[in-house]
Amino acid sequence: MDGVTLLSDYKPYPFEIASVSLIFRLDPAATRVLATLDVTPRQPGADMVLQGEDLTLISLSLDGRTLAPGDYLLDETGLTLPAAGLPAGPFRLQTEVEIAPAANTALEGLYMSNGMYCTQCEAEGFRHITFYPDRPDVMSRFHVRIESDLPVLLSNGNPVGQGPGWAEWDDPWPKPAYLFALVAGDLRATSGSFTTRSGRKVDLNIWVRPGDEDRCDFALGALARSMTWDEEAYGREYDLDLFNIVAVDDFNMGAMENKGLNIFNSKLVLASPETATDTDYERIEAVIAHEYFHNWTGNRITCRDWFQLCLKEGLTVYRDQSFTRDVRLGGLKRIEDVAALRARQFREDAGPLAHPPRPDRYKEINNFYTATVYEKGAEVVGMLATLLGPEGYRAALDLYFDRHDGQACTIEDWIKVFEDASGRDLSQFKLWYTQAGTPKLTVSETYAAGTLTLDVMQMTPPTPGETEKPPRHIPLAVGLLSPNGDEVVPTVVLELTETRQSFRFEGLSARPVPSILRGFSAPVILERATTPAEQAFLLAHDTDPFNRWEAGRTLARQTLMAMARGEGAQLDYLDAVGRLIADDEADPGFRAACLRLPGEDEIAAALFARGDTPDPEAIRVARRKLMKMLATRHGAALSRVYDSCAVAGPYSPDAGPAGRRALRLATLALLTTEDGGARAAALFAEATNMTESIGALNLLVAEGKGQGQLAGFAARWAADPLVMDKWRMAQGALTPPEDAAETVARLAAAPEFDWKNPNRFRSLLGGFAANHAGFHRADGAGYALYADWLLRLDPLNPQTAARMSTAFETWRRYDAPRQAHAKAALARIAATPGLSRDLGEMVGRLAG
């Protein structure tokens, strides 16, 4: 199949590379890379294929003998050494290449960011540095020498020598090339140390540009907390003498787990109360934890091939979610995770980009860094933990580390560990890894003579390339509440394995209220006929935090759907919100989550699932109308909560004060629809932290106001690009739809908009993609503007352009004129000469 890589075609690499020595002589326009590979053939008669792109070959030698052009084959994808010219035993291969980091706008391989050299090698960036078998199952020890007059020269592992203009590093742990890292620049370190449980001291450094040192303390503390948690929760101890994190301004991803030298997007390191929000602090801590946890789940045990990407990413996302739950948010974390899963992954599963967590083919691997691989991958790990219980899960993970340390593994290896640890057959469960789509569970119930019977049917809709979907193994957590709100049956896990099953609960004194899918025990869509009164009861009484939030969310969603169709609001929802506002005993963060209405895209998805054609403008009007109805009906109570949640004293990002600020802003969002923004303007003027400053500004922009506040914000923060990203995102995402495209076009044309920087591009254009009614404007202006900018970015940074093209994945939901505009935009992109492989594949799938 032309241009497609198939899982079924996997073959082990026919050579072992025990060690790699790299010498970098850094120069912006002409960096020299000298590579020495110690090679042992594994398969007689095999050619040696080394990937290499955008490299100028200077010299090539084998065991000291210079090879002539006739001794090898060189093309735009790499270098091939024919088997006939290779020794039968071990040999040494040396190459010297020249690359141009300053010209590398794709930010893959070795590139420059404002005078600093840095690397990004996952998934296939190392081939832009030197000729090498750039695949994750080739694991080698790396020794690196960096030559440059820059003051800080960093690579993987431990430092083994340095002098004027040079530094050497050695990584004692074998790793694939995608984990290689190099950083060189004028940097400053915020330093600390960590003592492992076995008593070893590990030096910790957060490296940043001069002037950013005062925004590193939180990141350093988050790293230490992550190391402690991993020892306690998983028994995993760090294995080097040093752990470095470097903040980089130009980065396609959030961060990268390179062994001992994590490279981070600067927005996920730098934080101060004046410049970072509570959400930023939470995200920084979670991503630092995620990349640290990769040391064992990704580095020590890695992927055999890129089809197994969810093996390391799904497991590590599950670990970082558990960490945030344990150290910061408790049950609120599950609510956040499910909301994000539904917004991103369920949308992916329902459209043309649907794929299983472990796909069986790809054209461009960079296009599979998706919500399905990460977030759904984490859900699958969570289901295994639910099925085995805490002790069984820990036993399986201990076996995984013991059995596979130092190996490149597959999903089959992972499932086998759980089977061996538990004695269970998980062959049906494996379908979660190999099939796309979100299962739908339809639940009905009957009650008679003290027995409640739950009848459950599962069905997974067809997805591209998959029409037949056998039943999956689904853990369904259920509890029962009495009519007075007491829990009569605590949480039990039912296991679904068939298309239809029934479950009986006997010995009940009265008909209970079921609480189904507690903790969101499986990534499914639950369909069950309920009344608004029952949802209000669960919102008031359910002992499961997720299902309590879910009841309120369901009420809000049903109300908004009805209003978008021109019907009235449900009084049950309005009354339930009133009770929630008055519940001062509930956690403030939880109350804030319950007060936030479902987003416009969520309502559009729900309407489309019912067979309706969603109208983006009608949804927006309905949502704003409901917010105003809540403010009118509960204004006094909302004002009381708003005033009572003011946090006095120095700023702290801890969960307690952050929850109070979240509740204050959630009430303010409702009040602003009633008072025209008076309170929001007052809060903006007096705010002493970024959470409240940008929160108030967002509300003003959403009201079509705040021009003076926008100007003042820009004047204050013009020199801080990360803060200005928030300013641009506010306008892209929240400007009323009739003005959104024009506002974004104006901001994008400003000379200070550095659109080549991924953070800048994502803040403005990504914000605009989230402006539901603005992006899906009836005249097609949103689609056209977005396509223009994707085409402008693609020649320089194909990865970012391709990932942001997913804004188009829902165009089939809407009316015929909107569909025509979206198809025209996609067709224009597809017809552009020289379109990258990355964006070309995505547009083909989106339009197909």
CORUR-V967748 format. One record per residue. RES is the residue in one letter. SS is DSSP state (~ for helix, > for strand, _ for the rest). PSI is psi in whole degrees, 0 to 359 (none if undefined). BURIAL is I if it has 9 or more other ideal C-beta (glycine too) atoms within 8 Angstrom, else O. Layout:
res-><RES & RES>
ss-><SS & SS>
psi-><PSI & PSI>
burial-><BURIAL & BURIAL>
This chain:
res-><M & D & G & V & T & L & L & S & D & Y & K & P & Y & P & F & E & I & A & S & V & S & L & I & F & R & L & D & P & A & A & T & R & V & L & A & T & L & D & V & T & P & R & Q & P & G & A & D & M & V & L & Q & G & E & D & L & T & L & I & S & L & S & L & D & G & R & T & L & A & P & G & D & Y & L & L & D & E & T & G & L & T & L & P & A & A & G & L & P & A & G & P & F & R & L & Q & T & E & V & E & I & A & P & A & A & N & T & A & L & E & G & L & Y & M & S & N & G & M & Y & C & T & Q & C & E & A & E & G & F & R & H & I & T & F & Y & P & D & R & P & D & V & M & S & R & F & H & V & R & I & E & S & D & L & P & V & L & L & S & N & G & N & P & V & G & Q & G & P & G & W & A & E & W & D & D & P & W & P & K & P & A & Y & L & F & A & L & V & A & G & D & L & R & A & T & S & G & S & F & T & T & R & S & G & R & K & V & D & L & N & I & W & V & R & P & G & D & E & D & R & C & D & F & A & L & G & A & L & A & R & S & M & T & W & D & E & E & A & Y & G & R & E & Y & D & L & D & L & F & N & I & V & A & V & D & D & F & N & M & G & A & M & E & N & K & G & L & N & I & F & N & S & K & L & V & L & A & S & P & E & T & A & T & D & T & D & Y & E & R & I & E & A & V & I & A & H & E & Y & F & H & N & W & T & G & N & R & I & T & C & R & D & W & F & Q & L & C & L & K & E & G & L & T & V & Y & R & D & Q & S & F & T & R & D & V & R & L & G & G & L & K & R & I & E & D & V & A & A & L & R & A & R & Q & F & R & E & D & A & G & P & L & A & H & P & P & R & P & D & R & Y & K & E & I & N & N & F & Y & T & A & T & V & Y & E & K & G & A & E & V & V & G & M & L & A & T & L & L & G & P & E & G & Y & R & A & A & L & D & L & Y & F & D & R & H & D & G & Q & A & C & T & I & E & D & W & I & K & V & F & E & D & A & S & G & R & D & L & S & Q & F & K & L & W & Y & T & Q & A & G & T & P & K & L & T & V & S & E & T & Y & A & A & G & T & L & T & L & D & V & M & Q & M & T & P & P & T & P & G & E & T & E & K & P & P & R & H & I & P & L & A & V & G & L & L & S & P & N & G & D & E & V & V & P & T & V & V & L & E & L & T & E & T & R & Q & S & F & R & F & E & G & L & S & A & R & P & V & P & S & I & L & R & G & F & S & A & P & V & I & L & E & R & A & T & T & P & A & E & Q & A & F & L & L & A & H & D & T & D & P & F & N & R & W & E & A & G & R & T & L & A & R & Q & T & L & M & A & M & A & R & G & E & G & A & Q & L & D & Y & L & D & A & V & G & R & L & I & A & D & D & E & A & D & P & G & F & R & A & A & C & L & R & L & P & G & E & D & E & I & A & A & A & L & F & A & R & G & D & T & P & D & P & E & A & I & R & V & A & R & R & K & L & M & K & M & L & A & T & R & H & G & A & A & L & S & R & V & Y & D & S & C & A & V & A & G & P & Y & S & P & D & A & G & P & A & G & R & R & A & L & R & L & A & T & L & A & L & L & T & T & E & D & G & G & A & R & A & A & A & L & F & A & E & A & T & N & M & T & E & S & I & G & A & L & N & L & L & V & A & E & G & K & G & Q & G & Q & L & A & G & F & A & A & R & W & A & A & D & P & L & V & M & D & K & W & R & M & A & Q & G & A & L & T & P & P & E & D & A & A & E & T & V & A & R & L & A & A & A & P & E & F & D & W & K & N & P & N & R & F & R & S & L & L & G & G & F & A & A & N & H & A & G & F & H & R & A & D & G & A & G & Y & A & L & Y & A & D & W & L & L & R & L & D & P & L & N & P & Q & T & A & A & R & M & S & T & A & F & E & T & W & R & R & Y & D & A & P & R & Q & A & H & A & K & A & A & L & A & R & I & A & A & T & P & G & L & S & R & D & L & G & E & M & V & G & R & L & A & G>
ss-><_ & _ & _ & _ & > & > & ~ & ~ & ~ & _ & _ & _ & _ & _ & > & > & > & > & > & > & > & > & > & > & > & _ & _ & _ & _ & _ & > & > & > & > & > & > & > & > & > & > & > & _ & _ & _ & _ & _ & _ & > & > & > & > & _ & _ & _ & _ & > & > & > & > & > & > & > & _ & _ & > & > & _ & _ & ~ & ~ & ~ & _ & > & > & > & _ & _ & > & > & > & > & _ & ~ & ~ & ~ & _ & _ & _ & _ & _ & > & > & > & > & > & > & > & > & > & _ & ~ & ~ & ~ & _ & _ & _ & _ & _ & > & > & > & > & > & _ & _ & > & > & > & > & > & _ & _ & _ & _ & _ & ~ & ~ & ~ & _ & _ & _ & > & _ & _ & _ & _ & _ & _ & _ & > & > & > & > & > & > & > & > & _ & _ & _ & _ & > & > & > & > & _ & _ & > & > & > & > & > & > & _ & _ & > & > & > & > & > & > & > & > & > & > & _ & ~ & ~ & ~ & _ & _ & > & > & > & > & _ & > & > & > & > & > & > & > & > & > & _ & _ & _ & _ & _ & > & > & > & > & > & > & > & > & > & _ & _ & _ & ~ & ~ & ~ & _ & ~ & ~ & ~ & ~ & ~ & ~ & ~ & ~ & ~ & ~ & ~ & ~ & ~ & ~ & ~ & ~ & ~ & ~ & _ & _ & _ & _ & _ & _ & _ & > & > & > & > & > & > & > & _ & _ & _ & _ & _ & _ & > & > & _ & _ & _ & _ & > & > & > & > & > & ~ & ~ & ~ & _ & _ & _ & _ & _ & _ & _ & _ & _ & ~ & ~ & ~ & ~ & ~ & ~ & ~ & ~ & ~ & ~ & ~ & ~ & ~ & ~ & ~ & ~ & _ & _ & _ & > & _ & _ & _ & > & > & > & _ & _ & ~ & ~ & ~ & ~ & ~ & ~ & ~ & ~ & ~ & ~ & ~ & ~ & ~ & ~ & ~ & ~ & ~ & ~ & ~ & ~ & ~ & ~ & ~ & ~ & _ & _ & ~ & ~ & ~ & ~ & ~ & ~ & ~ & ~ & ~ & ~ & ~ & ~ & ~ & ~ & ~ & ~ & ~ & ~ & _ & _ & _ & _ & _ & _ & _ & _ & _ & _ & _ & > & > & _ & _ & ~ & ~ & ~ & ~ & _ & _ & ~ & ~ & ~ & ~ & ~ & ~ & ~ & ~ & ~ & ~ & ~ & ~ & ~ & ~ & ~ & ~ & ~ & ~ & ~ & ~ & ~ & ~ & ~ & ~ & ~ & ~ & ~ & ~ & ~ & ~ & ~ & ~ & ~ & ~ & _ & _ & _ & > & > & _ & ~ & ~ & ~ & ~ & ~ & ~ & ~ & ~ & ~ & ~ & ~ & ~ & _ & _ & _ & _ & _ & _ & _ & _ & ~ & ~ & ~ & ~ & _ & _ & _ & _ & > & > & > & > & > & > & > & > & > & > & _ & _ & > & > & > & > & > & > & > & > & > & > & _ & _ & > & _ & _ & > & _ & _ & _ & _ & _ & _ & _ & > & > & > & > & > & > & > & > & _ & _ & _ & _ & _ & > & > & > & > & > & > & > & > & > & > & _ & _ & _ & > & > & > & > & > & > & _ & _ & _ & _ & _ & _ & _ & > & > & > & > & _ & ~ & ~ & ~ & _ & _ & _ & _ & > & > & > & _ & _ & _ & _ & ~ & ~ & ~ & ~ & ~ & ~ & ~ & ~ & ~ & ~ & _ & _ & _ & ~ & ~ & ~ & ~ & ~ & ~ & ~ & ~ & ~ & ~ & ~ & ~ & ~ & ~ & ~ & ~ & ~ & ~ & ~ & ~ & _ & _ & _ & _ & _ & _ & ~ & ~ & ~ & ~ & ~ & ~ & ~ & ~ & ~ & ~ & ~ & ~ & _ & _ & _ & _ & _ & ~ & ~ & ~ & ~ & ~ & ~ & ~ & ~ & _ & _ & _ & _ & ~ & ~ & ~ & ~ & ~ & ~ & ~ & ~ & ~ & ~ & _ & _ & _ & _ & _ & _ & ~ & ~ & ~ & ~ & ~ & ~ & ~ & ~ & ~ & ~ & ~ & ~ & ~ & ~ & ~ & ~ & ~ & ~ & ~ & ~ & ~ & ~ & ~ & ~ & ~ & ~ & ~ & ~ & ~ & _ & _ & _ & _ & _ & _ & _ & _ & _ & _ & ~ & ~ & ~ & ~ & ~ & ~ & ~ & ~ & ~ & ~ & ~ & ~ & ~ & ~ & ~ & ~ & ~ & ~ & ~ & ~ & ~ & _ & _ & ~ & ~ & ~ & ~ & ~ & ~ & ~ & ~ & ~ & _ & _ & _ & ~ & ~ & ~ & ~ & ~ & ~ & ~ & ~ & ~ & ~ & ~ & ~ & ~ & _ & _ & _ & _ & ~ & ~ & ~ & ~ & ~ & ~ & ~ & ~ & ~ & ~ & ~ & _ & _ & _ & ~ & ~ & ~ & ~ & ~ & ~ & ~ & ~ & ~ & ~ & ~ & ~ & ~ & ~ & _ & _ & ~ & ~ & ~ & ~ & ~ & ~ & ~ & ~ & ~ & ~ & ~ & ~ & ~ & _ & _ & _ & _ & _ & _ & _ & _ & ~ & ~ & ~ & ~ & ~ & ~ & ~ & ~ & ~ & ~ & ~ & ~ & _ & _ & ~ & ~ & ~ & ~ & _ & _ & _ & _ & _ & ~ & ~ & ~ & ~ & ~ & ~ & ~ & ~ & ~ & ~ & ~ & ~ & ~ & ~ & _ & _ & _ & ~ & ~ & ~ & ~ & ~ & ~ & ~ & ~ & ~ & ~ & ~ & _ & _ & ~ & ~ & ~ & _ & _ & ~ & ~ & ~ & ~ & ~ & ~ & ~ & ~ & ~ & ~ & ~ & ~ & ~ & ~ & ~ & _ & _ & _ & _ & _ & _ & ~ & ~ & ~ & ~ & ~ & ~ & ~ & ~ & ~ & ~ & ~ & _>
psi-><119 & 124 & 4 & 133 & 131 & 138 & 322 & 344 & 2 & 135 & 140 & 150 & 133 & 9 & 143 & 136 & 99 & 321 & 154 & 131 & 127 & 135 & 123 & 122 & 97 & 137 & 134 & 320 & 341 & 68 & 133 & 134 & 117 & 120 & 133 & 120 & 126 & 114 & 140 & 120 & 140 & 335 & 108 & 141 & 13 & 138 & 151 & 113 & 124 & 123 & 145 & 128 & 143 & 36 & 140 & 114 & 124 & 314 & 158 & 128 & 153 & 117 & 41 & 354 & 122 & 129 & 139 & 160 & 330 & 351 & 354 & 166 & 131 & 126 & 191 & 349 & 347 & 202 & 134 & 129 & 112 & 145 & 326 & 335 & 7 & 144 & 157 & 336 & 193 & 146 & 167 & 126 & 130 & 133 & 151 & 128 & 164 & 137 & 165 & 86 & 324 & 335 & 0 & 84 & 346 & 346 & 36 & 139 & 218 & 125 & 178 & 141 & 101 & 49 & 356 & 135 & 136 & 168 & 155 & 113 & 346 & 132 & 321 & 46 & 339 & 334 & 348 & 2 & 314 & 170 & 127 & 154 & 90 & 76 & 148 & 345 & 359 & 105 & 128 & 160 & 136 & 133 & 131 & 133 & 130 & 128 & 119 & 156 & 5 & 149 & 333 & 122 & 112 & 147 & 191 & 157 & 219 & 145 & 136 & 358 & 149 & 159 & 184 & 114 & 11 & 158 & 147 & 144 & 146 & 129 & 113 & 350 & 126 & 139 & 157 & 163 & 335 & 345 & 3 & 145 & 148 & 137 & 136 & 129 & 183 & 98 & 158 & 146 & 136 & 120 & 157 & 195 & 163 & 134 & 120 & 169 & 340 & 2 & 6 & 140 & 130 & 126 & 135 & 135 & 136 & 111 & 129 & 172 & 153 & 133 & 345 & 5 & 330 & 2 & 27 & 348 & 319 & 318 & 320 & 317 & 322 & 322 & 315 & 320 & 323 & 318 & 319 & 313 & 319 & 326 & 318 & 318 & 329 & 356 & 24 & 123 & 144 & 151 & 13 & 174 & 351 & 142 & 117 & 139 & 134 & 132 & 126 & 137 & 324 & 109 & 132 & 332 & 188 & 315 & 170 & 135 & 25 & 139 & 113 & 351 & 82 & 131 & 127 & 142 & 131 & 334 & 344 & 20 & 310 & 127 & 134 & 158 & 327 & 336 & 346 & 144 & 170 & 320 & 321 & 314 & 314 & 318 & 319 & 311 & 318 & 319 & 322 & 317 & 314 & 310 & 325 & 316 & 335 & 341 & 323 & 318 & 74 & 322 & 297 & 320 & 117 & 191 & 141 & 321 & 171 & 347 & 335 & 18 & 322 & 343 & 314 & 324 & 316 & 315 & 319 & 326 & 316 & 321 & 318 & 328 & 318 & 321 & 310 & 322 & 315 & 321 & 348 & 304 & 347 & 222 & 338 & 332 & 320 & 323 & 314 & 316 & 319 & 320 & 317 & 320 & 313 & 322 & 326 & 307 & 319 & 321 & 319 & 315 & 333 & 3 & 195 & 348 & 8 & 137 & 158 & 161 & 324 & 98 & 165 & 4 & 154 & 156 & 313 & 114 & 330 & 337 & 0 & 19 & 79 & 170 & 328 & 315 & 316 & 293 & 316 & 325 & 321 & 321 & 323 & 319 & 318 & 322 & 321 & 318 & 322 & 317 & 323 & 342 & 165 & 315 & 320 & 321 & 315 & 321 & 321 & 319 & 322 & 318 & 321 & 312 & 319 & 319 & 326 & 8 & 131 & 10 & 163 & 116 & 176 & 170 & 325 & 319 & 317 & 311 & 321 & 324 & 316 & 324 & 316 & 325 & 331 & 342 & 13 & 153 & 115 & 24 & 322 & 322 & 330 & 340 & 333 & 329 & 333 & 354 & 144 & 169 & 155 & 116 & 146 & 128 & 124 & 120 & 131 & 164 & 153 & 150 & 128 & 136 & 45 & 10 & 127 & 129 & 124 & 123 & 124 & 132 & 135 & 145 & 133 & 120 & 157 & 150 & 165 & 120 & 356 & 111 & 325 & 126 & 100 & 161 & 149 & 166 & 111 & 121 & 123 & 106 & 128 & 142 & 162 & 136 & 142 & 167 & 339 & 5 & 355 & 151 & 116 & 334 & 110 & 172 & 127 & 151 & 113 & 143 & 115 & 129 & 354 & 168 & 321 & 135 & 155 & 145 & 135 & 139 & 115 & 167 & 29 & 140 & 343 & 162 & 122 & 169 & 116 & 141 & 103 & 144 & 44 & 142 & 13 & 64 & 350 & 147 & 78 & 167 & 121 & 123 & 118 & 130 & 117 & 162 & 155 & 326 & 322 & 320 & 320 & 323 & 315 & 321 & 326 & 328 & 343 & 136 & 350 & 117 & 319 & 312 & 333 & 314 & 319 & 323 & 315 & 321 & 319 & 316 & 314 & 317 & 315 & 320 & 314 & 323 & 316 & 317 & 323 & 335 & 4 & 11 & 176 & 166 & 152 & 125 & 330 & 320 & 314 & 319 & 321 & 320 & 322 & 318 & 322 & 317 & 323 & 352 & 82 & 350 & 340 & 153 & 132 & 319 & 322 & 316 & 321 & 316 & 323 & 332 & 341 & 122 & 153 & 145 & 166 & 321 & 322 & 319 & 320 & 318 & 319 & 319 & 316 & 321 & 334 & 357 & 3 & 160 & 108 & 143 & 108 & 320 & 321 & 322 & 316 & 315 & 318 & 318 & 316 & 324 & 318 & 320 & 318 & 324 & 319 & 318 & 320 & 317 & 325 & 27 & 315 & 317 & 320 & 319 & 321 & 315 & 318 & 313 & 321 & 340 & 3 & 131 & 117 & 161 & 185 & 149 & 140 & 135 & 5 & 161 & 323 & 297 & 326 & 321 & 321 & 318 & 321 & 317 & 322 & 315 & 327 & 319 & 322 & 324 & 321 & 315 & 329 & 329 & 342 & 323 & 5 & 11 & 8 & 312 & 320 & 319 & 321 & 319 & 318 & 320 & 328 & 354 & 138 & 5 & 158 & 330 & 310 & 328 & 306 & 330 & 315 & 319 & 319 & 317 & 322 & 317 & 318 & 334 & 359 & 22 & 194 & 19 & 320 & 319 & 322 & 317 & 318 & 319 & 314 & 322 & 323 & 323 & 16 & 330 & 358 & 99 & 327 & 322 & 321 & 336 & 321 & 322 & 315 & 319 & 321 & 316 & 321 & 317 & 332 & 348 & 135 & 144 & 330 & 340 & 356 & 310 & 319 & 322 & 315 & 318 & 320 & 314 & 323 & 332 & 351 & 140 & 335 & 354 & 106 & 82 & 344 & 343 & 125 & 322 & 317 & 314 & 314 & 324 & 314 & 304 & 323 & 322 & 317 & 321 & 332 & 353 & 88 & 305 & 333 & 315 & 318 & 36 & 145 & 331 & 359 & 5 & 326 & 315 & 317 & 316 & 316 & 316 & 320 & 315 & 328 & 318 & 327 & 323 & 327 & 316 & 336 & 322 & 81 & 324 & 309 & 320 & 316 & 316 & 325 & 347 & 345 & 350 & 337 & 1 & 348 & 15 & 336 & 349 & 334 & 182 & 169 & 317 & 318 & 317 & 320 & 318 & 317 & 316 & 323 & 320 & 316 & 321 & 323 & 320 & 311 & 329 & 0 & 125 & 142 & 14 & 140 & 158 & 321 & 302 & 324 & 317 & 315 & 315 & 322 & 318 & 321 & 322 & 342 & none>
burial-><O & O & O & O & O & O & I & O & O & O & O & O & I & O & I & O & I & O & I & I & I & I & I & I & I & I & O & I & O & O & I & I & I & I & I & I & I & I & I & I & I & I & O & O & O & I & O & I & O & I & I & I & I & O & I & O & I & O & O & I & I & I & O & O & O & O & I & O & O & O & O & I & O & O & O & O & O & I & I & I & I & I & I & O & I & I & O & O & O & O & I & I & I & I & I & I & I & I & I & I & I & O & O & I & O & I & I & I & I & I & I & I & I & O & O & I & I & I & I & I & I & O & I & I & I & I & I & I & I & I & I & I & I & I & I & I & I & I & I & I & I & I & I & I & I & I & I & I & O & I & O & I & I & I & I & I & I & I & O & O & O & O & O & O & O & I & I & I & I & I & I & O & I & O & I & I & I & I & I & I & I & I & I & I & I & I & I & I & O & I & I & O & O & I & O & I & O & O & O & O & I & I & I & I & I & I & I & I & I & O & O & I & I & O & I & I & O & I & I & I & O & I & I & I & I & I & I & I & I & I & I & O & I & I & O & I & I & I & O & I & O & I & I & I & I & I & I & I & I & I & I & I & O & O & I & I & I & I & I & I & I & I & I & I & I & I & I & I & I & I & I & O & I & O & I & I & I & I & O & I & I & I & I & I & I & I & I & I & I & I & I & I & I & I & I & I & I & I & I & I & I & I & I & I & I & I & I & I & I & I & I & I & I & I & I & I & I & I & I & I & I & I & I & I & I & O & O & I & I & I & I & I & I & I & I & I & I & I & I & I & I & I & I & I & I & I & I & I & I & I & I & I & I & I & I & I & I & I & I & I & I & I & I & I & I & I & I & I & I & I & I & I & I & I & I & I & I & I & I & I & I & I & I & I & I & I & I & I & O & O & O & I & I & I & I & I & I & I & I & I & I & O & O & I & O & O & O & I & I & I & I & O & I & I & I & O & I & I & I & O & I & I & O & O & O & I & O & I & I & I & I & I & I & I & I & I & I & I & I & I & I & I & I & O & I & O & I & O & O & O & I & I & I & I & I & I & I & I & I & I & O & O & I & O & O & I & O & O & I & O & O & I & I & I & I & I & I & I & I & I & I & I & O & O & O & O & I & I & I & O & I & O & I & I & I & I & O & O & O & O & I & O & I & O & I & O & O & I & O & O & O & I & I & I & I & I & I & I & I & I & I & I & I & I & O & I & O & O & O & O & O & I & O & I & I & I & I & I & I & I & I & I & O & I & I & I & I & I & I & I & I & I & I & I & I & I & I & I & I & I & I & I & I & I & O & O & O & O & I & I & O & I & I & I & I & I & I & I & I & I & I & O & O & O & O & O & O & I & I & I & I & I & I & I & I & O & I & I & O & I & I & I & I & I & I & I & I & I & O & O & O & O & O & I & O & I & I & I & I & I & O & I & I & I & I & I & I & I & I & I & I & O & O & I & I & O & I & I & I & O & I & I & O & O & I & O & I & O & O & O & O & O & I & O & I & O & I & I & I & I & I & I & I & I & I & I & I & I & I & I & I & I & I & I & O & O & I & O & I & I & I & O & I & I & O & O & I & O & I & I & I & I & I & I & I & I & I & I & I & I & I & I & I & O & O & I & O & O & I & I & O & O & I & I & O & O & I & O & O & O & I & I & I & I & I & I & I & I & I & I & I & I & I & I & I & O & I & O & I & I & I & O & I & I & I & O & I & I & O & O & O & O & I & O & I & I & I & I & I & I & I & I & I & I & I & I & I & I & I & I & I & I & I & I & I & I & I & O & O & I & I & I & I & I & I & I & I & O & I & I & I & O & I & I & O & O & I & I & I & I & I & I & I & I & I & I & O & I & I & I & I & O & I & I & O & O & O & I & I & I & I & I & I & I & I & I & I & I & I & I & O & I & O & O & I & I & I & I & I & I & I & I & I & I & I & I & I & O>
